[in-house]
Amino acid sequence: MEPVLSALMRPSGDPSVLEVAFTEAVEGAGRDDEVTERLLDAARDLFCRRGVRRSTMADVAGRAGVSRITVYRRFTTKDRLVEQVVRREFRRYFDRFMVDIQDAETVADRVVLGFVSSLRAIRGNRLIGGLMAAEPDAVVPSMTTDGGHTLAVVQRFVASRLRQEQRAGNVRDGVDVNLVAEMMVRVSASFLVIPSQVIDLDDDERLRAVARRFLVPMLEPCGELLLAMRQYRPTARSLKPVGGAASRAQPIDSGPIAVHCEDRSESAHASRGREPAVATAEQPHPSAEGLTITALLRRNAQQYPERPALTTGIGPDAGTLTWSQLRAEVAALTRGLTLLGLERGDRMLIAMSARAEHWIADLAAVHAGALPCSTYDTMGTEQIGVLARHSAATVLLLEGEEQVRRWQPLLNDLPDLRAVVVLDWDAAPAGDPRFVAYTAVRGATAPDDAAFEALTDAVTPDRPLALTYTAGTTGDPKGVVLTHRNVIHECRMQQQLVPLPEHPRSLAYLPPAHVAGRVLGIHMPVCDAGHVTICPAPGGLLPALRTVRPQVFFGVPRVWEKIAAALRAELATLPAEQAEPVAQARRTALEVHRLRSEGTDLPAELTGPLEQLDAQVMRPFRAAVGLDDCHRAFNGAAPVPTAVQEFLASVGLPVYEVWGLAETTGAATISVPGGFAPGSAGRPGPGIEVEEAGDGELLVRGPVVCAGYLRADGTVESATDADGWLPTGDVGTVDSRGLVTVTDRKKEIIVTDGGKNIAPARIESLLRAHPLVAHAVVIGERRRHLTALLVLDEETAPSWARARGITASGPDALSRDPEVLEALDRAVAEANAVLSHEEQVRNHRVLAGPWTTETGELTPGLSLRRRAIDELHAATIEAMYTP
């Protein structure tokens, strides 16, 4: 143990080495309290001085059996825990306060009940109680002093809520909400010291009496000011549906969406055994208010008529539409679809590859007041039948022979279907009156500018804009209804946090059926008046990147791994005279990236040289993958492996994590240069709140949360509880910096037969770190231990084998090759070395693959279909558990 401790205490610049050393030391300490205390002191030193994350140290200490209170004594401060409690209680108090203000006495009453509930919660908090053992009277002063961190947090929170009321029309313009917030919070906080010292906190009547005596004179100016500025009416978020017309579902063609709001707040919040953490971002830029996609398309056509809008293809065969041309095409198709019978509130399905007509059809349906929905090219007949029947689409757009072949067996089972529009008329079956040519629809009537402008003006921000179906990884897909307000807020939010140049270039390679493909490929270029190029096929991504040189790019981990591999190959070809400047630039860029991840201000001696090195050395190097002018590089779906992320950052391409889902219009949290940390998904975007429920589930509230789920009868059911919180199904944490970390899907948590709850995502990420592994799936639900399926990477595995002189070729042969199997045995052992006993993989199998949507293991969004994997590979899985 002594050598390990000595090694742990020696300075090291690599946090991963320190983490491994600490893990080994803690696990070796057993129940030796003296050694454990020394380890925790050493870990605290690492946390404070060397940048190792507190959550990492707390996690490994907890796995070693150290009590959580002991861990928190070393790794946090009571002020942070107190802040969490006060923010929760103050939020509850403030929601009640805003809809029930009458006079200074009422204000005092609310102040007492709200703030005393904070003290009660603090008194009953075990962690805070453990921290207060040596200084039990220190909590209240830490909350109430002028310089107190908690007081400042609460004051900002109140000011934010008052600004929300001001935008809603409940507070008159011109009122200094910051001044009002400061007055309210300081007066309220000054009262905290009275009940904590002389009054029983459980005696509500006595507390109120004292409040009226001491607080009413102090709050009189505050109450008068609030009453004077308030045009009193209860806000929508404070009212819960109790039945009647307001609580019934309504059809989506009835104007702004009115949803059936089931009060699921009890189920979403009942399991809160600990204080929830709330992350509230800055407020959104007001420029998003009142806008619609149809109005923005008109703006682009009028203000930038000759600027490129949409390009299909790469190279000399590419075709481009300007903004005026694109809107003219949309207008022509809108007129034809209307004549075809597409009405306001109808659903229209689009089954086309990535091409200009797909974009045009989508925007045309929106102008007609219908709800467009794209399907994945990879879906089979049975899968698309589920979507077609549920959506009750009245019009279907098909591209050609392949789409007609897959859809034709379903058509007679779709009673709502009125017409099938086919782009390639030669693929249409003869004699079926439901089929009509795309060209015929487009040219059905002469232009009518007045009618088209009327359709444009009829669209409102809360009208439905798009229907996108979830992946259905744990059940049937759900139809998510997004509004213009949802999508425009998402687009403006990203621009507010990570600005792009005017008319930015982008590359659309994700299918429009995916929420990211739809928002980033169709809607964001309209919002930004940008130029989007449609990538002809995913396999042509790298050549397309080099041609387009996008200024914004979103990828999933697999895409970033391929880009990193291409850059590493480019690095290996550099001559010696270029390799050294690149190496120097990489060291500087990586140091800057790590400092930013810690929230540290960058010294001037780093920022100046970095800009120069990037311009002279790294930008030309990044041009090899077409990302030399990329201003916004985001990753989603799963975290990028740390090694890949740091490599990309070292070449001047920091990739920032985002987190969200279809129900949040894509990203709900965004990492930015001034707000990110390894493993986190950033902070909530402007106007968005994220709360950690008691069972660890992350809840989201804000303008990106969808209108709801489409029902089979055409109505929309709310996806949120009565307070507007969306249960995301993701498990995670919110730290004191407001950074959100997602650990796993709630439904994917593995429960072993011993009752242990294990999150597979981290284990799978460690296994995928080896270049041979494309996919890793951990198995263990209701079983005695964990096993794993490892799928070979069809692109990397052959080159890896050739570099080592392995003669086997083809995925099947490689999956049986002794050297490949030995390398993966070592990869599993290395992963197990940093995992707890229960998390370790005891057995594994190597599969040739590949896994695709066609083979059934992946969703169209490339997520794992765990249920399907269990069924498709049942024999292999059972063999791993057979003695």
Solvent accessible surface area in square Angstrom, and as a share of the most:
residue,aa,sasa,rsa
1,M,79,0.35
2,E,98,0.44
3,P,100,0.63
4,V,47,0.27
5,L,8,0.04
6,S,61,0.39
7,A,39,0.30
8,L,0,0.00
9,M,89,0.40
10,R,143,0.52
11,P,120,0.76
12,S,39,0.25
13,G,71,0.69
14,D,60,0.31
15,P,44,0.27
16,S,62,0.40
17,V,83,0.48
18,L,4,0.02
19,E,52,0.23
20,V,55,0.32
21,A,18,0.14
22,F,0,0.00
23,T,7,0.04
24,E,100,0.45
25,A,1,0.01
26,V,5,0.03
27,E,91,0.41
28,G,52,0.50
29,A,11,0.08
30,G,41,0.40
31,R,190,0.69
32,D,67,0.35
33,D,112,0.58
34,E,126,0.57
35,V,24,0.14
36,T,19,0.11
37,E,67,0.30
38,R,108,0.39
39,L,1,0.00
40,L,1,0.00
41,D,61,0.32
42,A,3,0.02
43,A,0,0.00
44,R,104,0.38
45,D,32,0.16
46,L,0,0.00
47,F,71,0.30
48,C,93,0.56
49,R,187,0.68
50,R,49,0.18
51,G,31,0.30
52,V,1,0.01
53,R,80,0.29
54,R,59,0.22
55,S,56,0.36
56,T,33,0.19
57,M,0,0.00
58,A,15,0.11
59,D,69,0.36
60,V,11,0.06
61,A,0,0.00
62,G,39,0.37
63,R,65,0.24
64,A,21,0.16
65,G,33,0.32
66,V,22,0.13
67,S,63,0.41
68,R,149,0.54
69,I,32,0.16
70,T,26,0.15
71,V,4,0.02
72,Y,33,0.12
73,R,114,0.41
74,R,43,0.16
75,F,6,0.02
76,T,22,0.13
77,T,78,0.45
78,K,38,0.16
79,D,51,0.26
80,R,84,0.31
81,L,16,0.08
82,V,0,0.00
83,E,6,0.03
84,Q,45,0.20
85,V,1,0.01
86,V,2,0.01
87,R,50,0.18
88,R,30,0.11
89,E,11,0.05
90,F,3,0.01
91,R,20,0.07
92,R,100,0.37
93,Y,2,0.01
94,F,0,0.00
95,D,40,0.21
96,R,97,0.35
97,F,1,0.00
98,M,5,0.02
99,V,34,0.19
100,D,40,0.21
101,I,11,0.06
102,Q,116,0.51
103,D,67,0.34
104,A,6,0.05
105,E,88,0.39
106,T,25,0.14
107,V,1,0.01
108,A,0,0.00
109,D,24,0.12
110,R,51,0.19
111,V,1,0.01
112,V,0,0.00
113,L,38,0.19
114,G,0,0.00
115,F,7,0.03
116,V,3,0.01
117,S,28,0.18
118,S,1,0.01
119,L,10,0.05
120,R,75,0.27
121,A,21,0.16
122,I,7,0.04
123,R,142,0.52
124,G,64,0.62
125,N,13,0.06
126,R,172,0.63
127,L,34,0.17
128,I,0,0.00
129,G,38,0.37
130,G,11,0.11
131,L,28,0.14
132,M,35,0.16
133,A,76,0.59
134,A,99,0.77
135,E,81,0.36
136,P,85,0.53
137,D,122,0.63
138,A,25,0.19
139,V,6,0.03
140,V,19,0.11
141,P,63,0.39
142,S,24,0.15
143,M,4,0.02
144,T,25,0.15
145,T,68,0.40
146,D,119,0.61
147,G,76,0.73
148,G,9,0.08
149,H,76,0.34
150,T,3,0.02
151,L,10,0.05
152,A,43,0.34
153,V,10,0.06
154,V,4,0.02
155,Q,43,0.19
156,R,145,0.53
157,F,20,0.08
158,V,0,0.00
159,A,6,0.05
160,S,14,0.09
161,R,6,0.02
162,L,0,0.00
163,R,80,0.29
164,Q,49,0.22
165,E,2,0.01
166,Q,38,0.17
167,R,121,0.44
168,A,55,0.42
169,G,30,0.29
170,N,2,0.01
171,V,3,0.02
172,R,122,0.45
173,D,127,0.66
174,G,81,0.77
175,V,34,0.19
176,D,80,0.42
177,V,10,0.06
178,N,86,0.44
179,L,96,0.48
180,V,1,0.01
181,A,0,0.00
182,E,62,0.28
183,M,56,0.25
184,M,4,0.02
185,V,0,0.00
186,R,88,0.32
187,V,20,0.12
188,S,2,0.01
189,A,2,0.02
190,S,51,0.33
191,F,2,0.01
192,L,2,0.01
193,V,55,0.31
194,I,46,0.23
195,P,0,0.00
196,S,45,0.29
197,Q,143,0.63
198,V,112,0.64
199,I,18,0.09
200,D,87,0.45
201,L,19,0.10
202,D,89,0.46
203,D,60,0.31
204,D,53,0.27
205,E,117,0.53
206,R,133,0.48
207,L,1,0.01
208,R,64,0.23
209,A,48,0.37
210,V,9,0.05
211,A,0,0.00
212,R,97,0.35
213,R,187,0.68
214,F,88,0.37
215,L,1,0.01
216,V,33,0.19
217,P,90,0.57
218,M,90,0.40
219,L,1,0.00
220,E,70,0.32
221,P,74,0.47
222,C,0,0.00
223,G,1,0.01
224,E,103,0.46
225,L,63,0.31
226,L,4,0.02
227,L,75,0.37
228,A,61,0.48
229,M,7,0.03
230,R,19,0.07
231,Q,84,0.37
232,Y,120,0.46
233,R,118,0.43
234,P,62,0.39
235,T,15,0.09
236,A,89,0.69
237,R,74,0.27
238,S,41,0.27
239,L,106,0.53
240,K,102,0.43
241,P,47,0.30
242,V,145,0.84
243,G,41,0.39
244,G,48,0.46
245,A,64,0.50
246,A,93,0.72
247,S,13,0.09
248,R,145,0.53
249,A,27,0.21
250,Q,64,0.28
251,P,72,0.46
252,I,4,0.02
253,D,61,0.32
254,S,54,0.35
255,G,11,0.11
256,P,81,0.51
257,I,32,0.16
258,A,36,0.28
259,V,41,0.24
260,H,48,0.21
261,C,27,0.16
262,E,64,0.28
263,D,79,0.41
264,R,72,0.26
265,S,20,0.13
266,E,136,0.61
267,S,86,0.56
268,A,12,0.10
269,H,35,0.16
270,A,78,0.60
271,S,57,0.37
272,R,49,0.18
273,G,78,0.75
274,R,104,0.38
275,E,40,0.18
276,P,3,0.02
277,A,8,0.06
278,V,9,0.05
279,A,3,0.03
280,T,49,0.28
281,A,18,0.14
282,E,101,0.45
283,Q,31,0.14
284,P,34,0.21
285,H,100,0.45
286,P,94,0.59
287,S,48,0.31
288,A,17,0.13
289,E,114,0.51
290,G,56,0.54
291,L,45,0.22
292,T,6,0.04
293,I,0,0.00
294,T,0,0.00
295,A,33,0.26
296,L,4,0.02
297,L,0,0.00
298,R,50,0.18
299,R,58,0.21
300,N,0,0.00
301,A,14,0.11
302,Q,124,0.55
303,Q,115,0.51
304,Y,60,0.23
305,P,48,0.30
306,E,135,0.61
307,R,101,0.37
308,P,46,0.29
309,A,1,0.01
310,L,3,0.01
311,T,12,0.07
312,T,45,0.26
313,G,16,0.15
314,I,49,0.25
315,G,38,0.36
316,P,139,0.88
317,D,136,0.71
318,A,40,0.31
319,G,41,0.40
320,T,68,0.40
321,L,41,0.20
322,T,24,0.14
323,W,3,0.01
324,S,39,0.25
325,Q,88,0.39
326,L,6,0.03
327,R,23,0.08
328,A,61,0.47
329,E,36,0.16
330,V,0,0.00
331,A,11,0.09
332,A,11,0.08
333,L,1,0.00
334,T,0,0.00
335,R,38,0.14
336,G,3,0.03
337,L,0,0.00
338,T,70,0.41
339,L,115,0.57
340,L,50,0.25
341,G,22,0.21
342,L,3,0.01
343,E,100,0.45
344,R,103,0.38
345,G,5,0.05
346,D,17,0.09
347,R,27,0.10
348,M,0,0.00
349,L,2,0.01
350,I,0,0.00
351,A,4,0.03
352,M,4,0.02
353,S,38,0.24
354,A,34,0.26
355,R,72,0.26
356,A,19,0.15
357,E,40,0.18
358,H,2,0.01
359,W,8,0.03
360,I,7,0.04
361,A,0,0.00
362,D,0,0.00
363,L,2,0.01
364,A,0,0.00
365,A,0,0.00
366,V,4,0.02
367,H,2,0.01
368,A,12,0.09
369,G,12,0.12
370,A,2,0.02
371,L,1,0.01
372,P,0,0.00
373,C,1,0.00
374,S,5,0.03
375,T,7,0.04
376,Y,25,0.09
377,D,60,0.31
378,T,54,0.31
379,M,17,0.08
380,G,31,0.29
381,T,46,0.27
382,E,144,0.65
383,Q,74,0.33
384,I,0,0.00
385,G,0,0.00
386,V,57,0.33
387,L,4,0.02
388,A,3,0.02
389,R,118,0.43
390,H,51,0.23
391,S,0,0.00
392,A,18,0.14
393,A,7,0.05
394,T,9,0.05
395,V,0,0.00
396,L,2,0.01
397,L,0,0.00
398,L,0,0.00
399,E,28,0.12
400,G,8,0.08
401,E,131,0.59
402,E,89,0.40
403,Q,12,0.06
404,V,8,0.05
405,R,151,0.55
406,R,22,0.08
407,W,1,0.00
408,Q,78,0.35
409,P,92,0.58
410,L,13,0.06
411,L,2,0.01
412,N,128,0.66
413,D,83,0.43
414,L,18,0.09
415,P,128,0.80
416,D,69,0.36
417,L,19,0.09
418,R,107,0.39
419,A,5,0.04
420,V,0,0.00
421,V,0,0.00
422,V,0,0.00
423,L,33,0.16
424,D,66,0.34
425,W,124,0.43
426,D,138,0.71
427,A,20,0.16
428,A,18,0.14
429,P,33,0.21
430,A,108,0.84
431,G,81,0.78
432,D,31,0.16
433,P,128,0.81
434,R,70,0.26
435,F,13,0.05
436,V,35,0.20
437,A,16,0.12
438,Y,11,0.04
439,T,100,0.58
440,A,55,0.43
441,V,5,0.03
442,R,96,0.35
443,G,54,0.52
444,A,52,0.40
445,T,55,0.32
446,A,77,0.60
447,P,104,0.65
448,D,67,0.35
449,D,106,0.55
450,A,79,0.62
451,A,48,0.37
452,F,9,0.04
453,E,51,0.23
454,A,60,0.46
455,L,62,0.31
456,T,2,0.01
457,D,91,0.47
458,A,55,0.42
459,V,20,0.11
460,T,53,0.31
461,P,24,0.15
462,D,51,0.26
463,R,9,0.03
464,P,8,0.05
465,L,0,0.00
466,A,0,0.00
467,L,1,0.00
468,T,3,0.02
469,Y,19,0.07
470,T,32,0.19
471,A,41,0.32
472,G,16,0.15
473,T,34,0.20
474,T,54,0.31
475,G,34,0.33
476,D,118,0.61
477,P,38,0.24
478,K,107,0.45
479,G,1,0.01
480,V,0,0.00
481,V,0,0.00
482,L,0,0.00
483,T,9,0.05
484,H,1,0.00
485,R,80,0.29
486,N,8,0.04
487,V,0,0.00
488,I,1,0.00
489,H,11,0.05
490,E,1,0.01
491,C,1,0.00
492,R,42,0.15
493,M,3,0.01
494,Q,9,0.04
495,Q,54,0.24
496,Q,57,0.25
497,L,43,0.21
498,V,17,0.10
499,P,88,0.55
500,L,16,0.08
501,P,47,0.30
502,E,151,0.68
503,H,32,0.14
504,P,8,0.05
505,R,66,0.24
506,S,14,0.09
507,L,15,0.07
508,A,7,0.06
509,Y,29,0.11
510,L,33,0.17
511,P,48,0.30
512,P,7,0.04
513,A,6,0.05
514,H,53,0.24
515,V,13,0.08
516,A,12,0.09
517,G,4,0.04
518,R,0,0.00
519,V,3,0.02
520,L,38,0.19
521,G,3,0.03
522,I,3,0.01
523,H,0,0.00
524,M,8,0.03
525,P,7,0.05
526,V,3,0.02
527,C,3,0.02
528,D,27,0.14
529,A,5,0.04
530,G,1,0.01
531,H,42,0.19
532,V,4,0.03
533,T,7,0.04
534,I,1,0.00
535,C,3,0.02
536,P,84,0.53
537,A,49,0.38
538,P,104,0.65
539,G,79,0.76
540,G,22,0.21
541,L,18,0.09
542,L,47,0.23
543,P,70,0.44
544,A,0,0.00
545,L,0,0.00
546,R,112,0.41
547,T,80,0.47
548,V,17,0.10
549,R,86,0.32
550,P,0,0.00
551,Q,16,0.07
552,V,18,0.10
553,F,4,0.02
554,F,31,0.13
555,G,0,0.00
556,V,20,0.11
557,P,15,0.10
558,R,62,0.22
559,V,18,0.10
560,W,0,0.00
561,E,39,0.18
562,K,76,0.32
563,I,1,0.00
564,A,0,0.00
565,A,57,0.44
566,A,24,0.19
567,L,0,0.00
568,R,103,0.38
569,A,61,0.47
570,E,67,0.30
571,L,44,0.22
572,A,87,0.68
573,T,102,0.60
574,L,36,0.18
575,P,58,0.36
576,A,86,0.66
577,E,128,0.57
578,Q,91,0.40
579,A,41,0.31
580,E,103,0.46
581,P,50,0.32
582,V,8,0.05
583,A,33,0.26
584,Q,92,0.41
585,A,0,0.00
586,R,64,0.23
587,R,147,0.54
588,T,21,0.12
589,A,8,0.06
590,L,39,0.19
591,E,87,0.39
592,V,3,0.02
593,H,14,0.06
594,R,90,0.33
595,L,40,0.20
596,R,79,0.29
597,S,9,0.06
598,E,87,0.39
599,G,49,0.47
600,T,62,0.36
601,D,132,0.68
602,L,43,0.21
603,P,47,0.29
604,A,83,0.64
605,E,127,0.57
606,L,23,0.11
607,T,43,0.25
608,G,39,0.38
609,P,58,0.36
610,L,31,0.16
611,E,123,0.55
612,Q,106,0.47
613,L,28,0.14
614,D,33,0.17
615,A,63,0.49
616,Q,117,0.52
617,V,27,0.16
618,M,1,0.01
619,R,92,0.34
620,P,82,0.51
621,F,13,0.05
622,R,13,0.05
623,A,46,0.35
624,A,26,0.20
625,V,1,0.00
626,G,1,0.01
627,L,1,0.00
628,D,16,0.08
629,D,27,0.14
630,C,27,0.16
631,H,89,0.40
632,R,2,0.01
633,A,6,0.05
634,F,8,0.03
635,N,0,0.00
636,G,4,0.04
637,A,92,0.72
638,A,37,0.29
639,P,68,0.43
640,V,8,0.04
641,P,17,0.10
642,T,83,0.48
643,A,73,0.57
644,V,16,0.09
645,Q,19,0.09
646,E,42,0.19
647,F,12,0.05
648,L,0,0.00
649,A,3,0.03
650,S,2,0.01
651,V,0,0.00
652,G,22,0.21
653,L,5,0.02
654,P,39,0.25
655,V,1,0.00
656,Y,17,0.06
657,E,16,0.07
658,V,16,0.09
659,W,20,0.07
660,G,29,0.28
661,L,35,0.17
662,A,14,0.11
663,E,13,0.06
664,T,0,0.00
665,T,0,0.00
666,G,17,0.16
667,A,9,0.07
668,A,0,0.00
669,T,0,0.00
670,I,4,0.02
671,S,1,0.01
672,V,29,0.17
673,P,54,0.34
674,G,64,0.62
675,G,0,0.00
676,F,11,0.05
677,A,13,0.10
678,P,54,0.34
679,G,39,0.38
680,S,4,0.03
681,A,9,0.07
682,G,0,0.00
683,R,87,0.32
684,P,6,0.04
685,G,0,0.00
686,P,0,0.00
687,G,18,0.18
688,I,0,0.00
689,E,14,0.06
690,V,0,0.00
691,E,1,0.00
692,E,13,0.06
693,A,1,0.01
694,G,9,0.08
695,D,59,0.31
696,G,4,0.04
697,E,13,0.06
698,L,0,0.00
699,L,0,0.00
700,V,0,0.00
701,R,36,0.13
702,G,24,0.23
703,P,41,0.26
704,V,0,0.00
705,V,17,0.10
706,C,8,0.05
707,A,18,0.14
708,G,0,0.00
709,Y,33,0.13
710,L,5,0.03
711,R,69,0.25
712,A,73,0.56
713,D,108,0.56
714,G,6,0.06
715,T,15,0.09
716,V,0,0.00
717,E,38,0.17
718,S,5,0.03
719,A,3,0.02
720,T,17,0.10
721,D,2,0.01
722,A,12,0.09
723,D,46,0.24
724,G,25,0.24
725,W,5,0.02
726,L,2,0.01
727,P,46,0.29
728,T,5,0.03
729,G,14,0.14
730,D,11,0.06
731,V,27,0.16
732,G,2,0.02
733,T,66,0.38
734,V,7,0.04
735,D,48,0.25
736,S,38,0.25
737,R,83,0.30
738,G,12,0.11
739,L,1,0.01
740,V,0,0.00
741,T,26,0.15
742,V,42,0.24
743,T,59,0.34
744,D,8,0.04
745,R,89,0.33
746,K,81,0.34
747,K,153,0.65
748,E,28,0.13
749,I,40,0.20
750,I,12,0.06
751,V,59,0.34
752,T,13,0.08
753,D,94,0.49
754,G,63,0.60
755,G,51,0.49
756,K,102,0.43
757,N,112,0.57
758,I,7,0.04
759,A,29,0.23
760,P,1,0.00
761,A,38,0.30
762,R,102,0.37
763,I,0,0.00
764,E,4,0.02
765,S,35,0.23
766,L,60,0.30
767,L,1,0.01
768,R,52,0.19
769,A,68,0.52
770,H,38,0.17
771,P,71,0.45
772,L,1,0.00
773,V,9,0.05
774,A,14,0.11
775,H,38,0.17
776,A,1,0.01
777,V,3,0.02
778,V,5,0.03
779,I,16,0.08
780,G,1,0.01
781,E,75,0.34
782,R,185,0.67
783,R,64,0.23
784,R,140,0.51
785,H,36,0.16
786,L,0,0.00
787,T,0,0.00
788,A,0,0.00
789,L,0,0.00
790,L,2,0.01
791,V,1,0.00
792,L,4,0.02
793,D,4,0.02
794,E,104,0.47
795,E,100,0.45
796,T,43,0.25
797,A,3,0.02
798,P,41,0.26
799,S,51,0.33
800,W,25,0.09
801,A,2,0.02
802,R,167,0.61
803,A,84,0.65
804,R,117,0.43
805,G,61,0.58
806,I,19,0.09
807,T,136,0.79
808,A,29,0.22
809,S,91,0.59
810,G,34,0.33
811,P,59,0.37
812,D,84,0.44
813,A,32,0.25
814,L,2,0.01
815,S,14,0.09
816,R,167,0.61
817,D,22,0.11
818,P,105,0.66
819,E,76,0.34
820,V,1,0.00
821,L,63,0.31
822,E,96,0.43
823,A,4,0.03
824,L,0,0.00
825,D,71,0.37
826,R,126,0.46
827,A,11,0.09
828,V,8,0.04
829,A,59,0.46
830,E,120,0.54
831,A,6,0.05
832,N,26,0.13
833,A,62,0.48
834,V,35,0.20
835,L,2,0.01
836,S,11,0.07
837,H,122,0.55
838,E,72,0.32
839,E,31,0.14
840,Q,51,0.22
841,V,5,0.03
842,R,113,0.41
843,N,48,0.25
844,H,34,0.15
845,R,84,0.31
846,V,23,0.13
847,L,29,0.14
848,A,16,0.12
849,G,29,0.28
850,P,54,0.34
851,W,13,0.05
852,T,43,0.25
853,T,26,0.15
854,E,124,0.56
855,T,69,0.40
856,G,21,0.21
857,E,9,0.04
858,L,7,0.04
859,T,0,0.00
860,P,17,0.11
861,G,19,0.18
862,L,99,0.49
863,S,50,0.33
864,L,28,0.14
865,R,44,0.16
866,R,46,0.17
867,R,139,0.51
868,A,25,0.19
869,I,0,0.00
870,D,66,0.34
871,E,123,0.55
872,L,97,0.48
873,H,34,0.15
874,A,48,0.37
875,A,86,0.67
876,T,37,0.21
877,I,6,0.03
878,E,85,0.38
879,A,46,0.36
880,M,7,0.03
881,Y,17,0.06
882,T,90,0.52
883,P,166,1.04
